[in-house]
């Protein structure tokens, strides 16, 4: 088959970065191994040692510091058959029309994410903030990626939930929006590796007592991913005599969130029952130490952490607003709950702590994750790339 010249835009050119960046990095190297010419572009400055490491099969094209006209000139010079970009993070491509969009948000998500602000005043202030002219201009740029090209670009939606977000947000033909779930590296994330790493010593290092049931939250935005609610539920479980412990991975969005987390942990008397580990590049040890993942997100186009946890044999409690919830079978491999429905969340957490439930759900989760390995997924993406290359050229306005 004819080799393609493929450009993949990355927000962070850092192979170990979890989630979407790691997935795209591995996708690019897989495509290169299949004979395609792959170029990673990035508008952020990256350390030399990272851009050079593990990049022998691909080309690195830095767009850092370039004007939008210079970016367009650079892209035109690459003569790409395919340019994959995230429209919500690609303002540097304002003079470029990628022919394959990999959306992570969608305009409608701004309304959905308002629900993560629990106080009505906070919601009102957020609505006012969203109406400022700069953000309005950003949304206009975002919309142009979908609507200003003819023929329309192809779009990868990471879930059916995200597909609805996109088709509700933009005037884009529905048949151009294809659902391709994300994939997991099954060599890195699997039940055997989890069990190999799991030990009393590991749990002790993380402050988990031998008899405790450890829930895990992975979140860089504590508010959006429901940490405040989870902390309250952990405190309620402990008041009911259940030895619950919470592991929290992720930095939080700024010092304000980190201070709020500290205050809430202290207010609830959870200092000895919550372990915050900060940012992590490889969460497998946390999956090994934990007994279940709690991902009470108010919006996630997919949620790599859900699939990674499932692949390790960890049961999941998540929400309908995580795309990966479509891989969770309620009552079999986990629970899907509305974080605003306190009793439903409480019941799910309580049920998960019952003897043998987590093990049974975890085995079902691991079996489902086997259907979403990287090799098959990368072939799906490559097939769509060929379709896009045939009928939708990369457009550049110099």
Secondary structure, DSSP 8 states (H G I E B T S, - for coil): ----EEEEEESS--TT-TTHHHHHHHHHHHHHHTT-EEEEEESS---HHHHHTT-TTSEEEE-TT--HHHHHHHHHHHT-SEEEE-GGG-GGGTTEE-SEEE-S--TTHHHHHGGG--SHHHHHHHHHHHTSHHHHHHHHHHHHHHHSSSS--EEEESSHHHHHHHHHHS---GGGEEE----B-TTTS-HHHHHHH--HHHHHHTT--TT-EEEEEE-SSTTTTTHHHHHHHHHHHHHTT--EEEEEES--SHHHHHHHHHHHHHHTT-TTTEEEEE--S-THHHHHH-SEEEE--S-BSS-HHHHHHHHTT-EEEE-TTBGGGGG--BTTTEEE--TT-HHHHHHHHHHHTSTTHHHHHHHHHHHHHGGGBHHHHHHHHHHHHHHHHHH---EE--
